[in-house]
């Protein structure tokens, strides 16, 4: 029979999974306190949140959410990085930090109730940020609109040039 504290923590874990755009699972064994603080700061600046929960409570929360079971990921010490709307930014922080610190291991992830491998998490990390993607879309739309305006403006301009040439021929 779970205690009230454990039941409350399961509710908290479920809320974190439901509110997050994605969750990345990492093993941070061997990192110093200073390195973990640096990692947490980077994740927080990227719009994410790093938490540590008991694996058994996390497994129970995942089961209650009817997400796929992930016993291989929840084996051993696991920290959870919950993302905001931009799922790529915290993944980039993890990827960059793992390059500098061999002790950090990306164990996998979960996005839209689908389990991701470490390679897939790194692929998400290589995506441009949400702001960059929006800027690219805006640039593409702007380019189309500019081309359309130029084309539309070309019709009266061409007509005016033709009329001027006809007028010049008749005057000559």
N, C-alpha and C positions, 0 to 999 in steps of 0.2 A: 504494500500500500504506500503510494508516494506521499511525502509530506506536503504541506501547503506551500512551503518554499520551493520545492521541486516543481509542483504544479504551476506556480506562478512563473517560474523560469521557463517552463515549456510554453506557456502562453506568450511570454516575451520573445522566445525564439521564433514561434510561429508568426508573430507580428513582424519581426525583422525580415523573415523570408517573404511574407506577403507584400511588404512595403518596398523591398529592394528590387531594383531592375535585374540584378544578378547577384550571385554570391560566389566568391572565389575561396577555395580551401587551400590553406598553406600549412607547412610545417616549419616553424621558426626555431626548432631546437638548436642550441649552440650559439644563438645570437646573444650579444651582451644587452644589458638593460638600455644602454645608450643607443644601440642599433635598433632595438625594438621601438624605442621612443621616436627615433628618426623615421622609421617605417610608418608608425601610426600617424605622425605629423604629415608625411607625404600623402598618405591615404586620405586623411581628413581634408587636406588642401585640394585633393582631387574630387571631393564630394562623396567620399566613402566613409565607412566606419569599420574598424577592426575590433572584433570581440572574441573572447575565448569562452566556450561553453563545454560542459561535459559531453562526451560523444554519445553516451547513452541517452541523455536528455534530448540532444539534437536528433538522434535517430528516432526517438519517440515523436518529436514534433514533426519531423519529415513524414513519418507514417500517418500522423493525424491529418496532415495536409494532403495526403494521398499522392505524394511525390514519389519518384522511383527510389528504391532503397540504394544506399551507397556504402555498404560495409567496408569495402576495400579503401575508400577514401577516409572513412572515419576510424581507421585503424591507427593507433598511435596518437601522439599529441597533434591537435588540429586547431588552428585559428581560423576564424571566419571573417572575410572581408565583404561586407554588404555594400553594394553600390547604390548610387542615386540614379537619376535619369540617364546620366552618361555612364554607361557600363565600361567603356573603353579606358577612361582616364585612370581609375584605380588599378585596372589590369596593367596599364603602362607603368605605373609606379612599381607594381610587383615585379614586372619583367625587368625593369631597369635596376631595381634593388637586387634582384637575383643575379644579375650579371656582375655586380660589384661584390656580392656576398654569396659565396658558394653554399653556405649553410642553409640559406632560404630555399625551400622546395615548394614549388607550386604543385599541389596534389590533384587539382581539377577544379571544377566549378559546376554551378547549376544556374541555368537561365531559362525562363519560361517553362519551368518544371522539367527541363531536359538536362541530363547529366553531360558535362563537357570534360574532355580529356585535358591534360596539361598542354598539349599541343594546340588544342582548340582555344584554350584560354590565351595562349600567346598570340594566336591569330586574331582574336578580339583586340588584344593589346596593340596590334599593328594597324588597326583601323584609325582613321582620323577622328578627332574629337567631334562632338555634336556641333560645336560652333563652326568648325572648319567645313563640315558637311553642309550646314545651312548656308555658309558663305559661297560654297561651290554651286549650290542649287540657285541661289540668288544671282550669281554671276551668269549662269546658263540662261536663266529667265531674262535677265537684263540684255544679254547678247541677242536673244531672239527678238525681244521688243525693239531694240535698236535697229536691227536689220529690217524689221517690218516698217518702222518709221521711215527709214531711208528709202525703202522701196515705194511706200505710199507718197513720200515727198517727191520722188523722182518722176511720177506721172505728170503732175501739173508743171513741174520744171521743164520736162521734155516738151510738153505742149506749148509752153511759153516760148521756148527756143524755136520750135517749128513755125509758130505764128510770126516771130521776129524775122526769120529767114524769108518767109513768104512776103512779108512787108518790105524787106530790103530788096527782094527781086523785083517787086512791082514798082518800087521807087526808082530802080535803076533802069 
